[in-house]
């Protein structure tokens, strides 16, 4: 099988050389014109980026590039990279848009750097297939580009609001159970877990605490509930609150966390009336 492949490669070069005016071209070069974050999703285990390349033809003749698979160096990770088909004009260029998808298991360090505003090395090398004459040729191996890139992540804090439909008060064993339902909107392209202690405040006093641990996907809204058991002596008018509703506030310092990749601290504070 290997002998057949080698023979076909030699034949391709011979045929290309036999076509009048056709010679083996110089490989294209590229530079990064845009590198933008699409999403980081710890629940799918992938980070996705939009990559825009200015691909230049160093030859004085048109160069049709066929779809090619090369190798991508993303920080310290080595991953496959697909270059779309494009026809480059003589001594000219085309802007090519493609996607880079990296598994978090292999590129956690690099993705973490980007989310912290640091630069990451991006390099693509290998072989490209071109159509010159009657048969396609492989050019390379060579380096298509080797640059450092950053992303502009302006992290917006999640928006919390109390959900009255999922909230309730009840008495049990001489204690007041307060269940606070809530919704959280994540406006960011980064998904994460929200984790940490949240205090229940009544009348400006912290009367109980619960642990928040919920997943929040990129640019989506999630819902949750926290249950607190409160000593009735700490809540004056508890019996009346069962009828009229209890004004509460939830507050705490919690982490927005992509495990093993990135995290940031958030001050959570929201409230409403629980009936």
C-alpha positions as CSV (number, residue, x, y, z in Angstrom):
1,X,0.0,0.0,0.0
2,X,2.8,2.4,0.9
3,X,4.6,1.6,-2.3
4,X,1.4,2.5,-4.3
5,X,1.1,5.8,-2.5
6,X,4.7,6.7,-3.1
7,X,4.4,5.8,-6.8
8,X,1.2,8.0,-7.1
9,X,3.1,10.9,-5.5
10,X,6.0,10.6,-8.0
11,X,3.6,10.2,-10.9
12,X,1.7,13.4,-9.8
13,X,5.0,15.4,-9.8
14,X,5.9,14.0,-13.2
15,X,2.5,14.8,-14.7
16,X,2.6,18.3,-13.3
17,X,6.1,18.8,-14.7
18,X,4.9,17.7,-18.1
19,X,2.1,20.3,-18.3
20,X,3.4,23.4,-20.2
21,X,3.9,26.4,-18.0
22,X,3.3,24.5,-14.7
23,X,5.9,24.2,-12.0
24,X,5.7,23.1,-8.4
25,X,4.5,26.2,-6.5
26,X,5.8,27.8,-3.4
27,X,3.6,27.1,-0.4
28,X,1.2,29.8,0.8
29,X,1.8,31.9,3.9
30,X,-0.8,33.3,6.4
31,X,-1.2,35.7,9.2
32,X,-3.9,36.0,11.8
33,X,-6.4,38.8,11.2
34,X,-8.9,37.8,13.9
35,X,-9.1,35.4,16.8
36,X,-12.4,35.5,18.8
37,X,-13.9,33.4,21.5
38,X,-17.1,31.7,20.6
39,X,-17.6,29.6,23.8
40,X,-15.9,27.8,26.6
41,X,-18.2,25.0,27.8
42,X,-17.0,22.8,30.6
43,X,-20.1,20.6,30.2
44,X,-19.3,19.7,26.6
45,X,-15.6,19.8,27.4
46,X,-14.7,22.1,24.5
47,X,-13.6,25.6,23.8
48,X,-14.4,27.1,20.4
49,X,-12.8,30.0,18.6
50,X,-13.4,31.9,15.3
51,X,-10.1,32.2,13.4
52,X,-9.7,34.6,10.5
53,X,-6.6,34.2,8.3
54,X,-5.1,36.3,5.5
55,X,-3.7,33.6,3.2
56,X,-1.2,34.9,0.7
57,X,0.0,33.3,-2.6
58,X,3.7,34.0,-3.2
59,X,3.4,32.7,-6.8
60,X,2.8,34.7,-10.0
61,X,0.0,32.3,-10.9
62,X,-3.4,31.3,-9.4
63,X,-3.1,28.7,-6.6
64,X,-6.2,26.6,-5.9
65,X,-5.9,25.2,-2.3
66,X,-7.8,22.0,-1.6
67,X,-9.2,21.2,1.8
68,X,-6.3,20.2,3.9
69,X,-5.6,18.8,7.4
70,X,-2.6,20.3,9.1
71,X,-1.4,20.3,12.8
72,X,-2.2,23.1,15.2
73,X,0.0,24.0,18.2
74,X,-2.3,25.7,20.8
75,X,-0.1,26.8,23.6
76,X,1.4,23.3,24.6
77,X,-1.3,21.2,23.0
78,X,-0.9,19.6,19.5
79,X,-4.2,19.3,17.7
80,X,-5.6,18.7,14.1
81,X,-6.5,21.7,12.1
82,X,-8.6,21.8,8.9
83,X,-7.8,24.5,6.3
84,X,-10.8,25.2,4.0
85,X,-10.5,25.1,0.2
86,X,-9.8,28.5,-1.4
87,X,-8.4,29.7,-4.6
88,X,-5.6,32.3,-4.2
89,X,-5.2,34.9,-6.9
90,X,-1.7,35.4,-8.5
91,X,0.6,37.2,-6.1
92,X,-2.5,38.0,-4.0
93,X,-4.5,36.9,-1.0
94,X,-7.8,35.7,0.3
95,X,-9.3,36.1,3.8
96,X,-10.3,32.6,5.1
97,X,-12.6,32.1,8.1
98,X,-12.5,28.9,10.0
99,X,-13.2,27.5,13.5
100,X,-10.8,26.1,16.1
101,X,-12.2,23.6,18.5
102,X,-10.0,22.5,21.4
103,X,-10.7,19.9,24.0
104,X,-10.4,21.3,27.5
105,X,-8.7,18.1,28.7
106,X,-5.7,18.8,26.4
107,X,-5.7,22.6,26.4
108,X,-6.8,23.7,29.9
109,X,-3.7,25.7,30.5
110,X,-3.9,27.6,27.2
111,X,-7.6,28.3,27.5
112,X,-7.1,29.5,31.1
113,X,-4.4,31.9,29.9
114,X,-6.7,33.4,27.3
115,X,-9.5,33.8,29.8
116,X,-7.1,35.7,32.1
117,X,-6.1,38.0,29.3
118,X,-2.7,36.4,28.5
119,X,-1.3,35.6,25.1
120,X,-1.1,32.0,23.7
121,X,1.0,30.7,20.9
122,X,-0.9,29.6,17.8
123,X,1.1,27.7,15.1
124,X,-0.1,25.7,12.1
125,X,2.2,23.5,10.1
126,X,2.1,20.5,7.9
127,X,1.2,19.9,4.2
128,X,-1.5,21.5,2.0
129,X,-3.0,20.0,-1.1
130,X,-3.1,22.2,-4.2
131,X,-4.5,21.7,-7.7
132,X,-1.8,22.4,-10.2
133,X,-2.4,20.8,-13.6
134,X,-4.4,17.6,-13.9
135,X,-3.6,16.1,-10.5
136,X,-3.4,17.5,-6.9
137,X,0.0,18.0,-5.3
138,X,1.1,18.1,-1.6
139,X,3.2,21.1,-0.6
140,X,5.3,20.9,2.5
141,X,5.9,20.3,5.2
142,X,6.1,24.0,6.1
143,X,4.8,26.4,8.7
144,X,1.6,28.3,7.6
145,X,1.9,30.8,10.4
146,X,3.3,31.1,13.9
147,X,1.9,33.9,16.1
148,X,0.6,34.7,19.6
149,X,-3.1,35.5,20.1
150,X,-5.3,36.9,22.8
151,X,-9.1,37.2,23.3
152,X,-11.1,40.1,24.5
153,X,-13.1,38.7,27.3
154,X,-15.2,41.3,29.2
155,X,-16.7,39.1,31.8
156,X,-20.2,40.3,32.9
157,X,-21.6,39.2,36.2
158,X,-24.5,36.7,36.1
159,X,-27.9,38.3,36.9
160,X,-29.8,36.8,39.8
161,X,-33.5,37.2,40.5
162,X,-35.8,35.6,43.0
163,X,-38.4,33.2,41.5
164,X,-41.6,33.5,43.6
165,X,-43.1,30.4,42.0
166,X,-40.3,28.2,43.4
167,X,-40.1,29.9,46.8
168,X,-42.0,29.0,49.9
169,X,-42.2,29.1,53.7
170,X,-43.1,26.3,56.0
171,X,-42.9,25.4,59.7
172,X,-41.3,22.1,60.7
173,X,-40.3,20.9,64.2
174,X,-40.2,24.4,65.7
175,X,-38.1,25.7,62.8
176,X,-38.9,27.9,59.9
177,X,-38.0,26.4,56.5
178,X,-37.3,29.0,53.8
179,X,-36.9,27.8,50.3
180,X,-35.7,30.5,47.9
181,X,-36.1,29.7,44.2
182,X,-34.1,31.9,41.8
183,X,-33.1,32.3,38.2
184,X,-29.6,33.2,36.9
185,X,-28.8,34.6,33.5
186,X,-25.3,34.1,32.2
187,X,-24.5,36.7,29.4
188,X,-21.0,35.4,28.9
189,X,-19.6,33.0,26.2
190,X,-18.0,31.1,29.1
191,X,-20.0,28.4,31.0
192,X,-19.1,27.7,34.6
193,X,-20.2,26.3,37.9
194,X,-21.4,28.7,40.6
195,X,-20.1,27.5,43.9
196,X,-19.8,28.9,47.4
197,X,-21.7,29.7,50.6
198,X,-24.8,32.0,50.5
199,X,-26.3,33.6,53.5
200,X,-30.0,34.2,54.1
201,X,-30.6,37.7,55.6
202,X,-33.8,38.7,57.3
203,X,-34.1,42.3,58.6
204,X,-30.4,42.9,57.8
205,X,-29.2,39.9,59.9
206,X,-27.7,36.6,58.6
207,X,-29.9,33.9,60.0
208,X,-28.8,30.8,58.0
209,X,-26.5,29.6,55.3
210,X,-26.6,27.2,52.4
211,X,-24.1,26.0,49.8
212,X,-24.7,27.0,46.2
213,X,-23.4,24.5,43.5
214,X,-25.1,24.9,40.1
215,X,-24.0,24.6,36.5
216,X,-24.5,27.5,34.1
217,X,-24.0,27.1,30.4
218,X,-22.7,29.8,28.1
219,X,-25.2,32.5,27.3
220,X,-28.1,30.6,29.0
221,X,-30.4,31.0,32.0
222,X,-30.5,28.5,34.7
223,X,-32.7,28.0,37.7
224,X,-32.1,26.7,41.2
225,X,-33.3,26.7,44.8
226,X,-31.6,27.0,48.2
227,X,-33.2,25.7,51.4
228,X,-32.6,27.3,54.8
229,X,-33.7,26.2,58.2
230,X,-34.1,29.1,60.6
231,X,-34.7,29.2,64.4
232,X,-38.0,30.9,64.9
233,X,-36.6,33.0,67.6
234,X,-34.4,34.7,65.1
235,X,-37.3,35.8,62.9
236,X,-39.8,38.1,64.8
237,X,-43.2,37.8,63.3
238,X,-42.5,34.4,61.7
239,X,-46.1,33.2,62.1
240,X,-47.4,36.3,60.4
241,X,-44.8,35.9,57.6
242,X,-46.5,32.6,56.6
243,X,-49.5,34.6,55.6
244,X,-48.0,38.0,54.4
245,X,-44.7,36.8,53.1
246,X,-41.2,37.3,54.4
247,X,-38.8,39.8,52.9
248,X,-35.4,38.1,52.4
249,X,-32.0,38.8,50.9
250,X,-29.4,36.3,49.7
251,X,-25.8,37.3,49.7
252,X,-22.4,35.7,49.5
253,X,-19.0,35.5,47.8
254,X,-19.2,32.6,45.3
255,X,-16.9,31.4,42.6
256,X,-17.6,31.2,38.9
257,X,-15.5,28.2,38.0
258,X,-14.4,26.3,35.0
259,X,-12.8,23.4,36.9
260,X,-9.0,23.2,36.2
261,X,-9.1,26.1,33.8
262,X,-10.3,29.4,35.3
263,X,-12.2,31.0,38.1
264,X,-13.3,34.4,39.4
265,X,-15.0,35.6,42.6
266,X,-18.5,37.1,42.5
267,X,-20.4,39.0,45.1
268,X,-24.0,37.7,44.9
269,X,-26.8,39.8,46.4
270,X,-30.5,39.6,45.5
271,X,-33.8,39.4,47.3
272,X,-37.5,39.6,47.4
273,X,-40.5,38.3,49.3
274,X,-41.1,34.6,50.0
275,X,-44.6,33.4,50.9
